[in-house]
Amino acid sequence: MKPAKFEYHAAGSPADAVALLSRLGEGGKIIAGGQSMGPMMNLRVARPEAVVDIAGATELCAVTDDGDDVLIGACVTHGQIEDGDVPDPSRGMLPHVAGGIAYRAVRNRGTIGGSVVHADPAADWVTTLIALGARIDIVGPDGSRSVQAEDFMLGAYTVSLVEGELVTAMRLPCLSEEASWGYTKLNRKVGEFADAIGAVVIDPARRFCRVVLGGLDGTPCLLHETAQAVAKGEREALPEQIRAEIERRLPEAAPGKKQIYGVALNRAVNAAIG
């Protein structure tokens, strides 16, 4: 299949992209690495009247370290993160996650911002950014704003962007030297999307602990009670705590899925506290 006819526009900056989106209206769509939008257009699942290419916008490819936070531009690729070409505020978690995304050819082109905006529930970055306590920076016709990662994704393939807005950067707090993390993705073979994702981040110096279950039908699930147990070091009780909270939070999930979710979370927790 080939895409339906569309106009192509290249934006040199976020301001250019916002101006183009305002002029094009609902028919204009952003494209960066094209690893999601491209196949959707080829299959004619998506038929934008025009695409605004932001991959050449230097500002969106930049990474800024201000000491407390690191801002990763929306057009930074998975491959750049995997290879350590950008500052890492996560003490190794980001490169680990990036290296498990699809295949190297996809990682060379696919961008962190594109993945987050696409909001596939089985994708890696939506779960990872929530676990790290990241914020998503957004710009649009009414100016700039920033939202917590857990508030950005509203559901499967649905995010909190309004018409004319685009994501500019991921704002990640720097983990302390005391921090640890665990990340487990269960899938049938390398390169596939996840059947379950367990992500755990513990940073005692910041009194921060998060346990996140991803790979669901919708938004990733923050397990607050399990996070409290992890922070308190209740090792022996954790498997039952994880099982019980999955049961409470996802009562309609099939028993087999609950088992898979539990395995992913237990492995991630063990990696983080080990």
Secondary structure by P-SEA (a helix, b strand, c coil): ccccbbbbbbbccaaaaaaaaaaacccbbbbcccaaaaaaaaaccccccbbbbccccccccbbbbcccbbbbcccccaaaaaacccccccccaaaaaaaacccccccccccaaaaaaaccccccaaaaaaaabbbbbbbcccccccccccccccccccccccccccccbbbbccccccccbbbbbbcccccccccbbbbbbbbccccbbbbbbccccccccccaaaaaaaaaccccaaaaaaaaaaaaacccccaaaaaaaaaaaaaaaaaaac
